[in-house]
């Protein structure tokens, strides 16, 4: 009777022990934590309790109380920083990697480390002019004293400062980078007003008008008003500045053509004039067709999932005619494919450009007539690490790719036996052999 009572007591306590070990109800959905470190065999502490040594896989139930934090420790090393834990989904594994820094002995303490963070992260880190990777970054083995630190990131001002390193210590730097605007504006006025404005072939409206959000650099601006000669000029847009254009248009002696403005609901319909493809409608403004001969013309709009819409429009010399169409759902047809471009630059310049592994030339270069889609862009330059990214090309769009190349670090030469010394020994041995034979 006593044995049966003891067995019953043991069976009642065992589920409680299992629940305490797993941190939740038995039978819940199971997931895992994977703990790894740069030093194998380091002790893993979860919520202050030692649970195993790295590499260590810990099973948890998603129905149980969540675990909150973990760190690792090992004799001869500083404890790692604590990391916040996120409970895994059922059947999933959340992996955490910890870095341990060795504790130098008193006779070894001659250098220190520099820990650099930036907001935003991913800035290129230079210490004493040498590239150390991208932030967040812990750089080690610096002599005690001051060291210059520089952070660089595209579209942000470079950040410079100093790190004071102590033997055996860590100098912490947290830098907030200042964003640099990359766009400007163009203010357009004309006499007479109501001239149609296009920038790099894209219609923006009628003068007078201030157009913002223009990328800095060179752009082609065109002004057109029926009955007047078209005006074209290349202008430079500067970051955070307004470029002013004020133009008096010259009247035609006798206008010979007119203009058609086309809009649609929904937008991005394909526009055909007398069966010839002209482009796509855009939201909020007309798609402009210039230099149309006087007379009656057929304008057809096509958009996948909608019924084709055709309109007859009469064009007069020196006049503006408009077509506004609301498309009806239904129907289908193949849409023409507009090509796009990729503008590729690099620092330093002169890098070989590979587009989907095909060499296209040297930076800087604009690669045109590309079918919309994803492309792999790789930059290669002797003495630098290869740089790769993915660029998305849209119809009639220009994608920009700018790569900062990282110098290749020369391997440290160790005490290998030098070839010249080996050659000298071989010659000496041969000479001795010849002398012995002569004797």
Secondary structure, DSSP 8 states (H G I E B T S, - for coil): -HHHHHHHHHHHHHHHHHHHHHTS-TTS-EEEEEEEESSTT-EEEETTEEEEESSEEEEEETTS----EEEEE-TTB-----EE-----TT-EEEEEE---B---TTT--EEEEEEEEESS--EEEETTEEEEESSEEEEEEESEEEEEEEE-TTB--EEEEEEE-TT-EEEEEEE--B---EEEEEEEEESS--EEEETTEEEEESSEEEEEEESEEEEEEEE-TTB--EEEEEEE-TT-EEEEEEE--B-SS--EEEEEEEEESS--EEEETTEEEEE-BTTB-EEEEEEESEEEEEEEE-TTB--EEEEEEE-TT-EEEEEEE--B---------EEEEEEEEESS--EEEETTEEEEESSEEEEEEESEEEEEEEE-TTB--EEEEEEE-TT-EEEEEEE--B-----------HHHHHHHHHHHHHHHHHHHH-
